[in-house]
Amino acid sequence: AFQTLKDVSHVVLDKTGTVTAGKPGVTEIETLGTLNREEVLRFTASAEASSEHPLGRAIVAAAEDQGLSLTTCANFQAVAGGGIKATVDGRGVRVGTHGFLTAQGIDTEEATAARRRFEDNGQTAVLVAVDGRIVGIIAITDAIKPDAADAIAEIKARGLVALLVTGDNRQTAAVVARQVGIDDVRSGVLPRDKAAIVRELQAAGGRVAMVGDGINDAPALMQADVGMAIGAGTDIAIESSDVIIVGNRLGAVPDAFDIGGASYAKTVQNLWLAFFFNGVGVPLAMSGLVHPSWAMIAMAASVTAVLAN
């Protein structure tokens, strides 16, 4: 993997948990129906209690912080890249993206203004519907890692192309990309499509490093020429990767490229050292021009030089 790093041309970065801290939090709730903020949050958190998605966990945490009593939901179903469906207090609850709720036959026109306002500020807008009617919209923000912009700048300084890949909508993804200095953004990407993006770049002749942390990054990490997992991420992402970044520091990504380049340079140097000693010493020993003891010393010197280097 380290040897391959020197040939990489593209670095694909997942957004949540890689470029951002991966600890989203609820920042605002806007109601659109008869339910108040607490009721919207309680319905949403009750439905999301069975979800493993970071945004779902953020909503549940917000409800717990406010001391809301959650209800056990029934008929829970998660739709990858879209949202969830569940029954709470006998009422049908739908939580997710604008496209997901629209596909469920729910009119989201009333939420358009608030959704765009949140998204223009780089927030993720989660729409909530109860019994087929939109009742609220929850804004969630995931802070960008402090070292993300510097890390991206270093990656680009090495002549590499950085791409941001996320399931978020175009506006939210564009705000994050602009803040960290990434020009190429792929938004609205479903988990299964991340690996397809890597294959697309490889088919065009690129060598790709994928940086991710989540369960849905695992196929892309395995498809990439070099998979790089954030050490604070999920176990399956770590198992699927070639390189593991200890901790949560994105600045370690350009460091890995430096280590890879230096490691390969040392390998080449050591091969030249070994061939030099053997290339000169073996013919001299065979011809009898040097005493066997000197040949033995030369062999020891070859190994010593390689180890010292």
GUVO-310058 format. One record per residue (C-alpha): residue in one letter; y, x, z negated. Coordinates in nm, 4 decimals, padded with zeros to 6 digits. Layout:
<rs>
+---+----------+----------+----------+
! r !        v !        u !        w !
+---+----------+----------+----------+
! a !        Y !        X !        Z !
...
+---+----------+----------+----------+
</rs>
This chain:
<rs>
+---+----------+----------+----------+
! r !        v !        u !        w !
+---+----------+----------+----------+
! a !  00.0000 !  00.0000 !  00.0000 !
! f !  00.2447 !  00.2793 ! -00.0873 !
! q !  00.1683 !  00.4504 !  00.2428 !
! t !  00.2352 !  00.1250 !  00.4301 !
! l !  00.5731 !  00.0781 !  00.2601 !
! k !  00.7256 !  00.3516 !  00.4768 !
! d !  00.6525 !  00.1409 !  00.7877 !
! v !  00.7875 ! -00.1913 !  00.6557 !
! s !  01.0677 ! -00.3476 !  00.8608 !
! h !  01.1135 ! -00.6857 !  00.6872 !
! v !  01.1278 ! -00.7832 !  00.3208 !
! v !  01.0632 ! -01.1534 !  00.2572 !
! l !  01.1797 ! -01.2729 ! -00.0845 !
! d !  01.0918 ! -01.5959 ! -00.2579 !
! k !  01.3934 ! -01.7519 ! -00.4311 !
! t !  01.2845 ! -01.9113 ! -00.7581 !
! g !  01.1648 ! -01.6528 ! -01.0080 !
! t !  01.2233 ! -01.3639 ! -00.7683 !
! v !  01.5892 ! -01.3664 ! -00.6661 !
! t !  01.6724 ! -01.6123 ! -00.9432 !
! a !  01.5641 ! -01.5870 ! -01.3074 !
! g !  01.2993 ! -01.8562 ! -01.2708 !
! k !  01.4336 ! -02.0419 ! -01.5738 !
! p !  01.6114 ! -02.3448 ! -01.4286 !
! g !  01.8091 ! -02.5758 ! -01.6530 !
! v !  01.9548 ! -02.9238 ! -01.6217 !
! t !  02.3317 ! -02.9022 ! -01.5834 !
! e !  02.4351 ! -03.2583 ! -01.4947 !
! i !  02.2959 ! -03.6105 ! -01.4628 !
! e !  02.4652 ! -03.8792 ! -01.2557 !
! t !  02.3487 ! -04.2380 ! -01.2862 !
! l !  02.3493 ! -04.4741 ! -00.9907 !
! g !  02.1969 ! -04.7923 ! -01.1266 !
! t !  02.1682 ! -04.9928 ! -01.4468 !
! l !  02.0035 ! -04.7152 ! -01.6486 !
! n !  02.2167 ! -04.4800 ! -01.8583 !
! r !  02.1826 ! -04.0981 ! -01.8606 !
! e !  01.9322 ! -04.0916 ! -02.1487 !
! e !  01.7125 ! -04.3554 ! -01.9842 !
! v !  01.7164 ! -04.1745 ! -01.6491 !
! l !  01.6247 ! -03.8484 ! -01.8221 !
! r !  01.3518 ! -04.0138 ! -02.0321 !
! f !  01.1859 ! -04.1789 ! -01.7309 !
! t !  01.2071 ! -03.8565 ! -01.5311 !
! a !  01.0799 ! -03.6308 ! -01.8106 !
! s !  00.7946 ! -03.8689 ! -01.8913 !
! a !  00.6858 ! -03.8564 ! -01.5271 !
! e !  00.7299 ! -03.4777 ! -01.5077 !
! a !  00.5422 ! -03.4053 ! -01.8320 !
! s !  00.2208 ! -03.3464 ! -01.6345 !
! s !  00.3906 ! -03.1290 ! -01.3725 !
! e !  00.3637 ! -02.7489 ! -01.3595 !
! h !  00.6676 ! -02.7095 ! -01.1339 !
! p !  00.9580 ! -02.5086 ! -01.2854 !
! l !  01.2058 ! -02.7884 ! -01.2096 !
! g !  00.9788 ! -03.0403 ! -01.3793 !
! r !  00.9496 ! -02.8202 ! -01.6862 !
! a !  01.3299 ! -02.7840 ! -01.6936 !
! i !  01.3705 ! -03.1634 ! -01.6990 !
! v !  01.1142 ! -03.2008 ! -01.9783 !
! a !  01.2896 ! -02.9268 ! -02.1774 !
! a !  01.6248 ! -03.1051 ! -02.1366 !
! a !  01.4758 ! -03.4291 ! -02.2692 !
! e !  01.3204 ! -03.2491 ! -02.5650 !
! d !  01.6512 ! -03.0789 ! -02.6438 !
! q !  01.8125 ! -03.4212 ! -02.6643 !
! g !  01.5355 ! -03.5515 ! -02.8899 !
! l !  01.4188 ! -03.8172 ! -02.6436 !
! s !  01.0798 ! -03.9772 ! -02.7032 !
! l !  00.8635 ! -03.9429 ! -02.3933 !
! t !  00.6064 ! -04.1926 ! -02.2730 !
! t !  00.2634 ! -04.0934 ! -02.1456 !
! c !  00.2615 ! -04.1550 ! -01.7731 !
! a ! -00.0224 ! -04.2859 ! -01.5584 !
! n ! -00.1221 ! -04.2370 ! -01.1937 !
! f !  00.0483 ! -03.8997 ! -01.1766 !
! q !  00.0466 ! -03.7423 ! -00.8307 !
! a !  00.2284 ! -03.4295 ! -00.7145 !
! v !  00.3237 ! -03.3824 ! -00.3509 !
! a !  00.3682 ! -03.0131 ! -00.2682 !
! g !  00.7223 ! -02.9331 ! -00.1611 !
! g !  00.8324 ! -03.2930 ! -00.2131 !
! g !  00.8106 ! -03.4386 ! -00.5606 !
! i !  00.5957 ! -03.6539 ! -00.7859 !
! k !  00.4807 ! -04.0112 ! -00.8203 !
! a !  00.3863 ! -04.1688 ! -01.1533 !
! t !  00.3866 ! -04.4884 ! -01.3566 !
! v !  00.5959 ! -04.4886 ! -01.6753 !
! d !  00.6093 ! -04.7960 ! -01.9027 !
! g !  00.4470 ! -04.9897 ! -01.6211 !
! r !  00.7245 ! -04.9019 ! -01.3763 !
! g !  00.6830 ! -04.6923 ! -01.0653 !
! v !  00.8773 ! -04.3656 ! -01.0816 !
! r !  00.9481 ! -04.1330 ! -00.7897 !
! v !  01.1132 ! -03.7951 ! -00.8504 !
! g !  01.1878 ! -03.5321 ! -00.5886 !
! t !  01.3843 ! -03.4306 ! -00.2839 !
! h !  01.5927 ! -03.6515 ! -00.0604 !
! g !  01.3292 ! -03.6265 !  00.2132 !
! f !  01.0473 ! -03.7135 ! -00.0265 !
! l !  01.2102 ! -04.0296 ! -00.1550 !
! t !  01.3111 ! -04.1337 !  00.1953 !
! a !  00.9489 ! -04.0933 !  00.3058 !
! q !  00.8533 ! -04.3233 !  00.0185 !
! g !  01.0706 ! -04.5940 !  00.1724 !
! i !  01.3500 ! -04.5624 ! -00.0836 !
! d !  01.7131 ! -04.5993 !  00.0262 !
! t !  01.8957 ! -04.2845 ! -00.0896 !
! e !  02.2282 ! -04.3490 !  00.0831 !
! e !  02.4003 ! -04.4249 ! -00.2489 !
! a !  02.3114 ! -04.0769 ! -00.3774 !
! t !  02.4429 ! -03.8873 ! -00.0741 !
! a !  02.7866 ! -03.7959 ! -00.2095 !
! a !  02.6587 ! -03.6677 ! -00.5454 !
! r !  02.3669 ! -03.4865 ! -00.3840 !
! r !  02.5906 ! -03.2984 ! -00.1429 !
! r !  02.8351 ! -03.2116 ! -00.4196 !
! f !  02.5576 ! -03.0592 ! -00.6283 !
! e !  02.4066 ! -02.8752 ! -00.3340 !
! d !  02.7415 ! -02.7342 ! -00.2218 !
! n !  02.7687 ! -02.5777 ! -00.5689 !
! g !  02.4294 ! -02.4100 ! -00.5307 !
! q !  02.2518 ! -02.6595 ! -00.7569 !
! t !  01.9197 ! -02.8240 ! -00.6811 !
! a !  01.9536 ! -03.2006 ! -00.6606 !
! v !  01.6552 ! -03.3984 ! -00.7913 !
! l !  01.6624 ! -03.7679 ! -00.7023 !
! v !  01.5079 ! -04.0275 ! -00.9336 !
! a !  01.3930 ! -04.3753 ! -00.8318 !
! v !  01.2437 ! -04.6484 ! -01.0510 !
! d !  01.0655 ! -04.9465 ! -00.8986 !
! g !  01.1786 ! -04.8474 ! -00.5514 !
! r !  01.5508 ! -04.8157 ! -00.6296 !
! i !  01.7533 ! -04.4997 ! -00.6786 !
! v !  01.8722 ! -04.4796 ! -01.0407 !
! g !  02.0050 ! -04.1272 ! -01.0779 !
! i !  02.0337 ! -03.7733 ! -00.9592 !
! i !  01.9749 ! -03.4645 ! -01.1749 !
! a !  02.1409 ! -03.1301 ! -01.0997 !
! i !  01.9409 ! -02.8190 ! -01.1896 !
! t !  02.0654 ! -02.4624 ! -01.1750 !
! d !  01.8611 ! -02.1433 ! -01.1786 !
! a !  02.0751 ! -01.8375 ! -01.2525 !
! i !  02.0626 ! -01.5463 ! -01.0091 !
! k !  01.9228 ! -01.2264 ! -01.1572 !
! p !  02.1975 ! -00.9805 ! -01.2547 !
! d !  02.0525 ! -00.7027 ! -01.0393 !
! a !  01.9676 ! -00.9197 ! -00.7361 !
! a !  02.2773 ! -00.8428 ! -00.5261 !
! d !  02.2491 ! -00.4673 ! -00.5879 !
! a !  01.8768 ! -00.4725 ! -00.5086 !
! i !  01.9357 ! -00.6549 ! -00.1778 !
! a !  02.2146 ! -00.4118 ! -00.0888 !
! e !  01.9771 ! -00.1185 ! -00.1479 !
! i !  01.7054 ! -00.2833 !  00.0609 !
! k !  01.9492 ! -00.3335 !  00.3502 !
! a !  02.0826 !  00.0214 !  00.3100 !
! r !  01.7316 !  00.1422 !  00.3946 !
! g !  01.7556 ! -00.0350 !  00.7313 !
! l !  01.5279 ! -00.3214 !  00.6264 !
! v !  01.5819 ! -00.6878 !  00.7136 !
! a !  01.5890 ! -00.9143 !  00.4061 !
! l !  01.4849 ! -01.2801 !  00.4354 !
! l !  01.5161 ! -01.5496 !  00.1697 !
! v !  01.2414 ! -01.8132 !  00.1748 !
! t !  01.2654 ! -02.1251 ! -00.0398 !
! g !  01.1639 ! -02.4860 ! -00.0601 !
! d !  01.5206 ! -02.5784 ! -00.1522 !
! n !  01.7519 ! -02.7535 !  00.0912 !
! r !  01.9715 ! -02.5640 !  00.3334 !
! q !  02.2973 ! -02.5897 !  00.1365 !
! t !  02.1530 ! -02.4677 ! -00.1939 !
! a !  01.9630 ! -02.1850 ! -00.0243 !
! a !  02.2743 ! -02.0790 !  00.1684 !
! v !  02.4823 ! -02.0561 ! -00.1505 !
! v !  02.2236 ! -01.8344 ! -00.3227 !
! a !  02.1784 ! -01.6182 ! -00.0120 !
! r !  02.5539 ! -01.5699 !  00.0208 !
! q !  02.5847 ! -01.4627 ! -00.3426 !
! v !  02.3171 ! -01.1917 ! -00.3085 !
! g !  02.4045 ! -01.0802 !  00.0455 !
! i !  02.1101 ! -01.2136 !  00.2470 !
! d !  02.1890 ! -01.3250 !  00.6021 !
! d !  01.8531 ! -01.4704 !  00.7131 !
! v !  01.7533 ! -01.7820 !  00.5176 !
! r !  01.4510 ! -02.0079 !  00.5665 !
! s !  01.5029 ! -02.3269 !  00.3640 !
! g !  01.2915 ! -02.6374 !  00.3113 !
! v !  00.9785 ! -02.4249 !  00.3427 !
! l !  00.6589 ! -02.5842 !  00.2151 !
! p !  00.4229 ! -02.3586 !  00.0160 !
! r !  00.1690 ! -02.3414 !  00.2983 !
! d !  00.4391 ! -02.2339 !  00.5448 !
! k !  00.5409 ! -01.9135 !  00.3641 !
! a !  00.2359 ! -01.7298 !  00.4969 !
! a !  00.3127 ! -01.8683 !  00.8453 !
! i !  00.6590 ! -01.7088 !  00.8321 !
! v !  00.5003 ! -01.3739 !  00.7445 !
! r !  00.2553 ! -01.4108 !  01.0355 !
! e !  00.5444 ! -01.4973 !  01.2676 !
! l !  00.7261 ! -01.1747 !  01.1782 !
! q !  00.4056 ! -00.9728 !  01.2162 !
! a !  00.3357 ! -01.1276 !  01.5557 !
! a !  00.6792 ! -01.0067 !  01.6665 !
! g !  00.5801 ! -00.6505 !  01.5774 !
! g !  00.7256 ! -00.6310 !  01.2283 !
! r !  00.5629 ! -00.4868 !  00.9187 !
! v !  00.6294 ! -00.7190 !  00.6288 !
! a !  00.6600 ! -00.6822 !  00.2527 !
! m !  00.6518 ! -01.0113 !  00.0621 !
! v !  00.8030 ! -01.0360 ! -00.2856 !
! g !  00.7078 ! -01.3388 ! -00.4960 !
! d !  00.5997 ! -01.4619 ! -00.8354 !
! g !  00.4530 ! -01.8108 ! -00.8090 !
! i !  00.1234 ! -01.9793 ! -00.7296 !
! n !  00.2594 ! -02.0995 ! -00.3948 !
! d !  00.3497 ! -01.7392 ! -00.3001 !
! a ! -00.0110 ! -01.6157 ! -00.3188 !
! p ! -00.1104 ! -01.6852 !  00.0466 !
! a !  00.2030 ! -01.5101 !  00.1758 !
! l !  00.1491 ! -01.2163 ! -00.0615 !
! m ! -00.2026 ! -01.1729 !  00.0777 !
! q ! -00.0892 ! -01.2146 !  00.4397 !
! a !  00.1894 ! -00.9547 !  00.4117 !
! d !  00.1287 ! -00.5896 !  00.4949 !
! v !  00.2375 ! -00.5201 !  00.1377 !
! g !  00.2423 ! -00.7940 ! -00.1264 !
! m !  00.4741 ! -00.7271 ! -00.4209 !
! a !  00.4451 ! -00.9492 ! -00.7290 !
! i !  00.6984 ! -00.9866 ! -01.0059 !
! g !  00.5056 ! -00.8855 ! -01.3171 !
! a !  00.6477 ! -01.1762 ! -01.5168 !
! g !  00.5043 ! -01.4209 ! -01.2600 !
! t !  00.1771 ! -01.6109 ! -01.2398 !
! d ! -00.1630 ! -01.4450 ! -01.2653 !
! i ! -00.2698 ! -01.5568 ! -00.9176 !
! a !  00.0413 ! -01.4009 ! -00.7611 !
! i ! -00.0334 ! -01.0740 ! -00.9406 !
! e ! -00.3997 ! -01.0804 ! -00.8326 !
! s ! -00.2956 ! -01.1457 ! -00.4715 !
! s ! -00.0580 ! -00.8491 ! -00.4536 !
! d ! -00.0827 ! -00.4805 ! -00.3705 !
! v !  00.2122 ! -00.3735 ! -00.5855 !
! i !  00.3105 ! -00.5203 ! -00.9219 !
! i !  00.6658 ! -00.4856 ! -01.0498 !
! v !  00.6452 ! -00.4458 ! -01.4259 !
! g !  00.8750 ! -00.6962 ! -01.5928 !
! n !  01.1266 ! -00.9074 ! -01.4067 !
! r !  01.3618 ! -00.6520 ! -01.2480 !
! l !  01.4283 ! -00.7066 ! -00.8773 !
! g !  01.5866 ! -00.3606 ! -00.8613 !
! a !  01.2336 ! -00.2187 ! -00.8813 !
! v !  01.1691 ! -00.3344 ! -00.5217 !
! p !  01.3814 ! -00.0600 ! -00.3575 !
! d !  01.2392 !  00.1791 ! -00.6196 !
! a !  00.8906 !  00.0977 ! -00.4894 !
! f !  00.9997 !  00.1894 ! -00.1363 !
! d !  01.1307 !  00.5226 ! -00.2681 !
! i !  00.8036 !  00.5886 ! -00.4520 !
! g !  00.6050 !  00.4938 ! -00.1420 !
! g !  00.8052 !  00.7266 !  00.0806 !
! a !  00.7860 !  01.0130 ! -00.1687 !
! s !  00.4118 !  00.9622 ! -00.2195 !
! y !  00.3434 !  00.9761 !  00.1528 !
! a !  00.5637 !  01.2860 !  00.1903 !
! k !  00.3656 !  01.4601 ! -00.0838 !
! t !  00.0389 !  01.3675 !  00.0873 !
! v !  00.1562 !  01.5271 !  00.4129 !
! q !  00.2825 !  01.8362 !  00.2304 !
! n ! -00.0460 !  01.8768 !  00.0431 !
! l ! -00.2468 !  01.8483 !  00.3649 !
! w ! -00.0365 !  02.1254 !  00.5191 !
! l ! -00.0816 !  02.3411 !  00.2092 !
! a ! -00.4582 !  02.2922 !  00.2116 !
! f ! -00.4870 !  02.3587 !  00.5853 !
! f ! -00.2663 !  02.6665 !  00.5560 !
! f ! -00.4787 !  02.8325 !  00.2884 !
! n ! -00.8072 !  02.7357 !  00.4516 !
! g ! -00.6861 !  02.7921 !  00.8060 !
! v ! -00.5877 !  03.1493 !  00.7231 !
! g ! -00.8376 !  03.2290 !  00.4495 !
! v ! -01.1616 !  03.1050 !  00.6072 !
! p ! -01.1314 !  03.3111 !  00.9315 !
! l ! -01.0355 !  03.6211 !  00.7314 !
! a ! -01.3328 !  03.5734 !  00.4993 !
! m ! -01.5725 !  03.5120 !  00.7904 !
! s ! -01.4527 !  03.8272 !  00.9685 !
! g ! -01.4996 !  04.0382 !  00.6566 !
! l ! -01.1347 !  04.1463 !  00.6542 !
! v ! -01.0940 !  04.0267 !  00.2946 !
! h ! -01.3234 !  04.0713 ! -00.0039 !
! p ! -01.5051 !  03.7487 ! -00.1098 !
! s ! -01.3276 !  03.7599 ! -00.4464 !
! w ! -00.9916 !  03.7360 ! -00.2716 !
! a ! -01.1187 !  03.4389 ! -00.0711 !
! m ! -01.2212 !  03.2755 ! -00.3995 !
! i ! -00.8738 !  03.3429 ! -00.5438 !
! a ! -00.7140 !  03.1950 ! -00.2303 !
! m ! -00.9204 !  02.8777 ! -00.2701 !
! a ! -00.8104 !  02.8453 ! -00.6332 !
! a ! -00.4508 !  02.9045 ! -00.5263 !
! s ! -00.4817 !  02.6287 ! -00.2643 !
! v ! -00.5944 !  02.3740 ! -00.5226 !
! t ! -00.3292 !  02.4920 ! -00.7696 !
! a ! -00.0522 !  02.4653 ! -00.5103 !
! v ! -00.1577 !  02.1113 ! -00.4175 !
! l ! -00.1693 !  01.9998 ! -00.7810 !
! a !  00.1624 !  02.1693 ! -00.8612 !
! n !  00.3285 !  02.0007 ! -00.5627 !
+---+----------+----------+----------+
</rs>
